Amino acid sequence: MLVVDQVLDLSRPVAVLLIAVLHFIADADDPYAIVARLMDAVPPGSYLVMAHGASDIAPEAAPEMARRYNDMSSAPITLRHRDQVARFFDGLGLLLPGLVPISQRPMSRWSSACSRERSPKPSMRGARAVRTPGKNWLMWRSTCWVSPR
Ligand SMILES: C[S@@+](CC[C@H](N)C(=O)[O-])C[C@H]1O[C@@H](n2cnc3c(N)ncnc32)[C@H](O)[C@@H]1O
């Protein structure tokens, strides 16, 4: 079994990258508890970076897209609404530009490759947030925060 603290120095902040992963975790498996457990295990100042399949960016197409994907895949997806994705960041300090369609992320090579060229509409939301140093995180680098909702 891999012991994380043998490969990561958890005396310093790390980045938890959950890119196109959490939509594979069904509600029944409580993805919110998984993310909370991960972020509780990393030091203050650590980052959470996420991209998640969106049900509300192209709401007219999303159910059929998910149905077709799930018909073909051994790993079914659960697309989530913006508010449901925002919930993953509860208790963390969301950084600018907030929780946005990934094509709106500035300087994003991924978004230009995946969203702009292949599809005029992105199908994922992305955001980054930081585990804050304490309860008074609003006072800490306050200009960086945005509302998660
Ligand atoms: C679309 S890939 C994204 C991989 C990588 N994060 C990236 O951006 O290139 C989806 C990843 O989710 C993982 N995955 C699928 N179902 C999962 C599950 N139930 N638990 C954990 N990981 C899962 C797959 O193994 C795969 O690595």
The ligand as an ORCA input file, in Angstrom:
! r2SCAN-3c Opt
* xyz 0 1
  C     -10.830     11.820    -17.462
  S      -9.587     11.014    -16.484
  C      -8.755     12.401    -15.803
  C      -7.340     12.045    -15.456
  C      -6.468     13.221    -15.005
  N      -6.999     13.808    -13.786
  C      -6.328     14.226    -16.091
  O      -6.858     15.331    -15.975
  O      -5.689     13.942    -17.087
  C     -10.593     10.401    -15.180
  C      -9.859      9.759    -14.045
  O     -10.780      9.424    -13.021
  C     -10.389      8.178    -12.481
  N     -11.566      7.559    -11.862
  C     -12.655      7.058    -12.472
  N     -13.505      6.552    -11.571
  C     -12.948      6.740    -10.355
  C     -13.327      6.420     -9.035
  N     -14.494      5.834     -8.779
  N     -12.504      6.743     -8.032
  C     -11.343      7.371     -8.273
  N     -10.908      7.714     -9.511
  C     -11.709      7.396    -10.532
  C      -9.860      7.406    -13.656
  O      -9.002      6.394    -13.242
  C      -9.147      8.473    -14.444
  O      -7.795      8.563    -14.034
*
